[in-house]
Amino acid sequence: MKHAPRLSEQSHDIQGMLKSGFGWLTTSRFRLLTIRDEKLAKAWLAELLGTGLIVSAEQVGKAKKKQKESGPLDAVVAIGFTYSGLVKLGCQETGDHPFPTPFRSGMGSELRAKLLRDEYRKWCWTDHEGPGGGEVVHILLAEWKKRGAASRLPAINPSAFSVIEAGDDSDFFDANGKLREPFGFRDGLAQPVIRGLRDQDGGSLAQARAEAGDLYDDRLVEPGEFILGYRNEYDELTFCPDVQGWASASGRFTLNGSYLAVRQFEQKVDAFKAFEASHSDFERANGVSAGEKLMGRRKDGLPLSWKGNTNVPVSDSAADAFRYRVEDADGFMCPKGAHVRRSNPRDSLGIDVQSSIKSSKLHRLLRRGRPYAEASGRQGIFFIACNADLERQFEFIHQRWLQNRRFGTLESQDDPIVGSQSCPKAFTIPGEASGGELSLQHFTETLGGGYFFLPGIAALKFIARV
Ligand code: HEM
C-alpha cells in the first residue's frame, strides 16, 4: 500500500484511548489477564464488544462535543494483547509481515531486560517467561469510569482467565479537576498532538493553538508515530504487521492499532515527602521544592521557567509551551537531569533549535497511564505509553535518556524518578553554591511490565471470532 488511508475516514476503527486520556472519567482500574481457556476467553471478548464499552476515536470526538450537555460516555474500556496473547487466541503472524522483534520477544525477555537496564528485577507480572519471573499475562484491560458509575464489564470467568488487578476506585483528581500522581504532581499534561486526529476537534484546536502560540507546532506530531499505517516523522508509512486469515480491503490486521509499553510502578510516597522535608531550606530559598527540581515541573504543572503569575489558572497548552535551549540552557531552572527534561529534551539536544525539535519528534510518547492505589496502601503509576515503534520511541527514551548515566554533560546519574534500581542515585541542581549534588533514594520500584498491541476495532472483532 503506497498511500496512507485518510485518518478522518478511519477514526471509527481506532480505539478511543489514542484520541483521549478520558480526563472526565475520574476513576480507573487496570486488569492483567492470563488466558486459561481460549474458547471461553474469546466468548468473553465477544461479550465485551457487545457492551459498547470499547469506544472508537470517532465516538470519543462526538461525546466530547456533547460533553457540555453531559455526554453519554460515563465508562470506557480499552484492550490490548501481548504477542503470546495474540498467538493463544489464534492470531499467527504472516511470514511477509511479521511483528517487530521487541513486541514478539516481549519486555520480559532477557534481551529487553538488558536493553532497558532491568536486569535486577523481581516482577509480579510480565509478558514473557524471563529473568525475574512473575505471571505471564496476555491481555491488558483498562477501564475508566465516572466516579460512582457501575461497572458494565462482563463478569470475568475464573475458568477463562486469571486476573491481576491494579487499582481500586481511588480518585487522584484535585479540587480543580486535574489529575495528580501520588507524589502530588499534575500528570498527563505534556502530550504530543496527533496531526489529523485532533484537527477534527475544531474549536478546541484553535483555542489550544492560540494559548500555545508559535510553540504549538513543537507538539504536533505525524499520526504514524502513534497509529500503525500512517505517515510518520520520516515521511514513511509505519510498518503494519499482518496475521494469517485476515482479509480486509482497507489494510492489514494492525492498521489503526498501536503498541503499548506498560510498566506498573510503586511510588514510595513517604520517602519522597521525607526527602522534600529534609530540603525545606532549599524550598524557602528558591521558591520551588527539591522534589520539583527532580521532576522538572512545579507540582501545579507549570514549567519551572514560568514567568507569569502562578496564582491564576493556566491552560495545559500554555503550560506546555516552553523550550530549554535559549531560556534555560544551563538548567538553572529545570535541571538537565530532571525527569521531564530527560524524557523529552525538546529543543536542547541537537545542533540548533529546529533540528532538535525535529529529532525529539522521533521519540515521543502518548502517555495514557493513571495513578492507582490498592487496599494494601500500595500506590503508584500504572504507566501506559502508546507508540508505533517500540525501539525508536519507548526503548530509546528509557535506555538512552532516562537510564543513561552519561546524559548530556552529566556523569554517573540516571533519572531521579525512574532510574535503575541497581545503582546509587545522585542528582545535580545547577547553580547551587554547594555544587548542588544531592544523593537520592530510589523513590519508585517497577512491579511489572509488558508490551501490548492495541488493535483497531475491526481487528478486535477478528480476534473474538469463535
Ligand atoms: C513512577 C513513575 C513516573 C512518574 C511518577 C512520572 C511523573 C511524571 C510527571 C509528574 C511528569 C510531568 C507532567 C507532565 O508533563 O505530564 C512527567 C512527564 C513525562 N514523563 Fe513521567 N513519570 C514516571 C514514569 C515515566 C516513564 C517510565 C517514562 C518513559 C519511559 C516517562 C515519560 C515521561 C514523558 C515523555 C513526560 C513528558 C515530558 C515532556 O514532554 O515535557 N515517565 N512524568
Residues whose N, C-alpha, C, O or C-beta is under 5 A from the ligand:
A	BS01	HEM	E181 F185 R186 D187 G188 L189 A190 F265 R297 V340 S343 N344 L365 I381 F394 I397 H398 V418 T444
